[in-house]
Amino acid sequence: MALSEWAADYVNLVLAVGRHDPDFVDAYYGPKAWKATAEAGAPPPLAELQAEAARILAGVTAAETQADEALRGDYLLGQLRAVAAHLARLEGHRFSFDDEAEALYQVRPPQLPEATFEAALARLDRLLAGSGSVQERYQKARAGILVPTERVDAVFQAAIAEARERTRRHALLPGSDHFRVEYVTGKSWSAYNWYQGGGTSVIQVNLDLPIAMDRALDLAAHEGYPGHHVYNALLEQRFAQAAPEGRGWVEFTIYPLFSPQSLIAEGTANFGIEVAFPGEERLAFERDVLFPLAGLDPSEAERWSRVQAELKVLAFADNEAARGYLDGHLDRAQAEAFLVRYSLRTEAQAAQRLRFIDTYRSYVINYNLGEQLVRTWVERQGGTVADPARRWAVFLDLISSPRLPRALGL
Ligand SMILES: [Zn+2]
């Protein structure tokens, strides 16, 4: 059997696993009949799906691949191994945090000592004037840059328009490119991009907690341009679409969330923020456009950008909290306290993050470690801060290729 036939079986397997886990299929825009078939009748037993995963894995391993299909074969094998690991989880197998991350996302997350976070807190201590703990001063500063609810949409739309314009200068987006924002409540995430196929996405923004100014570009660039929306649109255009536009690789019509693809997706979405808005350009845009639009004091923008740099270090505290909590070394209250101390979240934000960890578990590594790995890889190909054009080119190459974390060779 050719790789294409195994790829079709892989798509149908992922759809079937989705019957057991509603979070599993993040996007699907392949043949409608396959989805209808997968949704008909009772879900196939997990053991049957495991056997099917093993059969397809063996098939892909033995399949004849064309010279230009090497990454395609690696992609299918990596994704299939993750599907098998996720099935094991659904069958009740409990992986350790590190084993799970490796089985699903192809990386073992390094353990960071608390001293790393303490050092970042010490730097923040100097940046944030006033009395009280660093956490209290950080939250006080953040309270000063909350976007008033009635201005949230105007700020997001301006951020999205700018991120899109910057991305379009470098990437060939589909003519049908479209991105719609919806506001929701009662979710464990703060925003989510739902790719619809045909170059369109619906992005949902969770308004449970107040939105601070730093979220505007995060959201516009991470969820939209050049993040998730562009990643999905380019994969669709380049691979999923039939020839001559694409290659008719049907496996790219589906995106299983708990798979190595997610490390690339989240890592590039986070790194993409600074690809589109490098250094001072982000500060200038926030200070000159977004702060005034939100009715906030633009003179706060600069200090805030220095604070944000330290938060990149503290982002890794999520992994340590999740590892401790999921491996049973921290109870819920201790894990929340860890997040309050080292990621400077409020108690409400820490509780929201713990709910995210309950559902998505080791997925948290994809944001911080994913960003770090993507940055390292892009810089090794010459895409450094000093060469923005090259950085865009390497970045776009990565988000329109089947490369999985292992293929980054890091
Ligand atoms: Zn994301």
Residues whose N, C-alpha, C, O or C-beta is under 5 A from the ligand:
A	BS01	ZN	E266 A269
